[in-house]
Amino acid sequence: MAAAALPTTLHDDLDVIQHCDDGSIVLASNALTGRRWEGSVWCFKSAADVPDKCVTAVATDSGVADLAVWSSTRFILGLDCGAVELLCLVGESPSILETRFYACDHGDCITSISLSPDRSWLASSSQDMCIKVWDMTSMICTNTYTPAHSGAISKVEFTTDPNVFLSCSQDGKVCSWDMRLPKPAVTLGQCSCTPTTVAWQPGSATTFAIGYDSGEMSLRDIRSTADTCLVSRHERRIHRLCFSPTSPNWLASCADETKVYVTDVSKPEGNPFYSNGNHTQFVRGLSWEPSSNRLWSSGWDRNVREHVPSSPMDTNGQGDAQ
């Protein structure tokens, strides 16, 4: 397939930021033009190059709801139109992004996508209450769970097992799905508040975090429906949770507000030890550098911000969680 048109500008709404293994980053930006959402994807050699030193960019046919990095040259998009799209970075000086796969199989907006840890499978969730699983070798949808929930699904997230993923929905449920089983779904609990996102702890076989529309976050063991840690810091709906790959107990969070928090979930009190409120609009994207405890955030203010949480005792300047 040919490359799409180049976008003329980086839109204000930076909804997704993701790091590649080589340290380069990919941004998804969106803008409402009239009654239609327009999207675009931008590649940079480093976060410090945003927004002026772009390697390449491409316009999408609708807004980009989520983005997953398959490799440093291959990126998967979940689009508002219900499509899954694979972009490949080809050529040098200039590089271009080409569409290698496109399938509009969902009946409503895609809300999230997640790659399995071995990068063999992709799960996509949607407001159509369905979850689809894609074989990344053939790019064929091998499983469709419909309805997976009785409400719009806000998040899917693979565990450390490439056959098992989680989902959460507006129906108040968090579910575990094992693709090897004829009846794959297990309900992990009916939440008192609506779950809005989930994140699996790196290296753990059992532990994951849940974000709620109340602004609370909880830590839970997949073998139990009881929370092991409850954090109440955000004042609005949790939008995204992201564990550090190098310090797995560090959980970054953002909500429908301008602050970024980092919490050490190994502490029983679960208090954030780092906060930053430098964004002037909602924070939407979070991404840790692959080999350091350096965190980057993106927001609806067209800014990408750097965060360097140093330790749970950091209470200086931007690191003060009070």
C-alpha positions in Angstrom: 0.0 0.0 0.0 1.1 3.5 -0.7 2.0 6.1 2.0 -0.8 8.5 3.0 -0.6 12.3 2.8 1.8 14.1 5.1 0.1 16.1 7.8 0.7 19.8 7.7 1.1 20.3 11.5 1.3 18.5 14.7 -2.2 18.8 16.2 -2.7 20.1 19.7 -4.1 16.9 21.2 -1.2 14.6 21.8 -3.1 11.5 22.8 -0.5 8.8 22.7 3.3 8.7 23.2 5.3 5.5 22.9 9.0 4.6 23.1 10.7 2.2 20.8 13.5 0.0 22.0 16.1 2.2 20.3 14.9 5.2 22.3 13.0 6.9 19.4 9.4 7.9 20.1 6.1 7.8 18.2 3.3 10.3 18.8 -0.3 10.2 17.9 -2.0 13.6 17.6 -5.7 14.4 16.9 -7.8 17.4 16.2 -11.6 18.0 15.8 -12.2 19.7 12.4 -15.8 20.6 12.0 -17.6 17.4 13.0 -14.8 15.0 12.1 -11.7 13.9 14.1 -8.5 14.0 12.1 -5.4 12.1 13.2 -1.7 11.8 12.5 1.3 9.8 13.6 4.7 11.4 14.1 8.2 9.8 14.5 11.1 11.4 16.3 14.6 10.2 17.1 14.1 11.3 20.8 11.5 13.0 22.9 13.8 16.0 23.0 13.2 16.5 19.3 9.5 17.2 19.7 8.0 19.1 18.0 10.5 20.6 15.5 12.8 17.7 14.4 10.4 15.1 13.0 11.8 12.2 11.1 8.5 11.6 9.3 4.8 11.8 9.8 1.6 10.5 8.2 -2.1 11.5 8.3 -4.7 8.9 9.2 -8.3 8.6 8.0 -9.7 9.2 11.5 -8.6 9.9 15.0 -5.9 7.7 16.6 -7.3 6.2 19.8 -4.3 4.1 20.7 -0.9 3.1 19.3 1.4 0.1 19.9 5.0 -0.3 19.0 5.7 -3.6 17.3 9.3 -2.7 16.5 11.3 0.5 15.9 10.0 0.6 12.3 6.5 -1.0 12.7 3.6 0.6 14.5 0.0 -0.5 15.0 -2.8 1.9 15.3 -6.3 1.6 16.8 -8.6 4.2 15.0 -11.8 5.9 15.9 -13.4 4.5 12.7 -13.0 1.0 14.2 -10.0 0.0 12.1 -6.6 -1.5 13.0 -3.8 -0.2 10.8 -0.1 -1.3 10.5 2.4 1.4 9.6 6.0 0.6 8.5 8.8 3.1 8.5 10.7 2.7 5.2 13.6 4.5 3.5 16.2 6.9 4.8 16.5 10.7 4.3 13.6 11.0 3.8 11.8 8.2 5.6 8.1 7.6 5.0 5.4 5.7 6.8 3.6 3.2 4.6 0.3 1.4 5.4 1.0 -2.4 5.2 -2.3 -3.6 6.7 -5.7 -2.0 7.3 -8.9 -3.7 8.5 -12.1 -2.0 9.8 -13.6 -4.9 11.7 -15.0 -3.2 14.8 -18.5 -1.7 14.6 -17.6 1.4 16.7 -14.5 3.3 17.9 -11.5 1.3 19.0 -10.7 2.3 22.6 -7.4 0.4 23.1 -4.9 -2.1 21.6 -2.3 -4.3 23.3 0.5 -6.4 22.1 1.4 -9.7 23.7 4.8 -9.8 25.4 6.2 -12.0 22.6 4.6 -9.7 20.1 2.8 -12.5 18.4 -0.8 -11.3 19.2 -2.7 -8.1 19.2 -5.9 -7.5 21.2 -8.2 -4.7 20.3 -11.2 -3.4 22.3 -14.0 -1.1 21.2 -17.1 0.7 22.2 -19.0 -2.0 20.3 -18.4 -4.2 23.4 -16.3 -6.6 21.4 -12.7 -7.8 21.8 -10.7 -9.0 18.7 -7.4 -10.9 18.8 -5.1 -10.7 15.8 -2.3 -13.0 14.7 0.6 -10.7 14.0 2.2 -13.2 11.6 -0.7 -13.3 9.2 -2.6 -10.2 10.3 -5.8 -12.2 10.5 -8.4 -11.8 13.3 -8.4 -15.3 14.9 -10.8 -14.6 17.8 -13.8 -12.4 18.3 -15.4 -12.2 21.7 -18.8 -10.7 21.3 -20.2 -9.3 23.4 -17.2 -9.5 25.7 -18.9 -7.1 28.2 -22.3 -5.6 28.5 -20.9 -2.1 28.2 -18.3 -0.2 26.2 -14.8 -1.7 26.8 -12.3 1.0 27.8 -9.0 -1.1 28.0 -7.4 -4.4 27.0 -3.9 -5.3 28.4 -1.8 -8.4 27.9 -0.3 -10.0 31.0 3.2 -11.5 31.1 1.6 -14.7 29.6 1.2 -14.2 25.8 -2.1 -16.2 25.9 -3.8 -14.1 28.7 -5.0 -10.6 28.7 -7.3 -8.4 30.8 -10.2 -6.1 30.0 -12.2 -3.5 31.8 -15.6 -2.0 30.8 -18.2 0.5 31.7 -20.3 -2.5 33.0 -18.1 -2.3 36.1 -16.2 -5.6 35.5 -12.6 -6.5 35.1 -12.1 -9.8 33.2 -9.3 -12.1 32.4 -9.2 -13.9 29.1 -7.2 -17.1 28.3 -7.2 -17.7 24.5 -6.4 -21.4 25.0 -9.6 -22.2 26.8 -13.0 -22.9 25.2 -14.6 -20.6 27.8 -11.8 -17.9 28.0 -13.4 -15.3 30.3 -13.1 -15.1 34.1 -14.6 -12.1 35.9 -12.1 -10.8 38.4 -14.6 -8.8 40.3 -17.4 -6.3 40.0 -16.0 -2.9 41.0 -17.9 -0.4 43.1 -16.6 2.4 40.9 -16.4 2.1 37.1 -12.9 0.8 36.0 -11.5 2.9 33.2 -8.0 1.4 32.6 -5.8 -1.5 33.7 -2.0 -2.1 33.6 0.0 -5.3 34.2 3.0 -5.1 36.5 6.2 -6.0 34.5 7.8 -9.3 35.6 4.8 -10.3 37.8 2.7 -13.4 37.2 -0.2 -12.2 39.2 -0.3 -8.4 39.9 -2.1 -5.6 38.0 -3.4 -2.1 38.6 -6.8 -0.7 38.0 -7.8 2.9 37.5 -11.4 4.1 38.2 -13.7 7.0 37.2 -13.5 8.2 40.8 -9.8 9.0 40.4 -8.7 6.1 42.6 -6.2 3.4 41.7 -5.9 0.0 43.2 -3.5 -2.9 43.0 -4.9 -6.4 42.8 -3.8 -10.0 42.6 -5.4 -12.0 39.7 -6.1 -14.8 42.2 -8.2 -12.5 44.4 -11.0 -9.9 44.0 -9.7 -7.9 46.9 -7.5 -4.8 46.5 -4.0 -5.1 48.0 -3.4 -1.3 47.8 -5.7 1.7 47.2 -4.4 5.1 46.1 -6.6 8.2 46.2 -4.8 11.1 44.7 -6.3 12.1 41.3 -9.5 14.1 41.5 -11.0 13.0 38.2 -11.3 9.9 36.0 -8.1 7.9 35.6 -7.1 7.9 31.9 -3.9 5.9 31.7 -1.6 3.8 34.0 1.9 2.8 33.1 4.5 0.7 35.1 8.2 1.4 34.8 10.0 -1.4 33.0 13.1 -0.9 35.0 11.5 -0.2 38.4 8.3 -2.4 38.2 6.9 -1.0 41.5 6.7 2.5 40.1 3.3 3.2 38.6 2.8 6.4 36.6 -0.8 7.7 36.2 -2.7 10.5 34.5 -6.3 11.5 34.6 -8.8 14.0 33.2 -6.6 16.7 34.7 -3.1 18.3 34.3 -1.1 16.3 36.8 1.2 13.3 36.4 1.8 11.1 39.5 4.2 8.3 40.2 3.4 5.9 43.0 5.5 3.2 44.6 3.0 0.3 44.8 5.3 -1.7 47.1 4.5 0.7 49.9 1.5 -0.3 51.9 0.2 3.3 52.1 0.4 3.7 48.4 1.2 7.4 48.4 2.6 9.0 45.2 6.2 10.2 45.7 6.3 12.3 42.6 3.9 14.7 41.0 4.1 17.2 38.2 1.5 19.7 37.0 3.4 21.5 34.2 0.8 20.5 31.5 -1.9 23.1 31.0 -4.5 20.7 29.5 -5.4 17.1 30.2 -2.5 14.6 30.2 -3.2 11.7 27.8 0.0 9.8 27.1 2.6 8.2 29.3 5.7 6.3 28.3 8.8 5.3 30.2 12.2 5.2 28.5 13.1 1.5 27.9 16.3 1.4 30.0 15.9 4.2 32.6 13.4 5.7 35.1 12.8 8.7 32.9 9.1 9.2 32.1 7.6 11.3 29.3 4.0 12.6 29.1 2.0 14.1 26.3 -1.2 16.2 26.6 -3.8 18.3 24.9 -1.6 21.3 25.3 0.7 20.1 22.4 3.5 19.5 24.9 5.7 16.6 25.7 7.1 16.8 29.3 10.0 15.0 30.9 9.8 13.6 34.4 12.7 12.2 36.4 11.4 10.6 39.6 14.5 9.9 41.7 13.3 8.0 44.7 10.3 7.6 47.0 11.9 10.3 49.2 11.9 12.9 46.5 10.0 15.9 47.7 11.9 18.7 46.0 10.4 21.0 43.4 8.3 19.2 40.8 8.8 15.9 42.7 6.7 17.0 45.6 3.5 14.9 45.8 2.0 17.1 48.5 
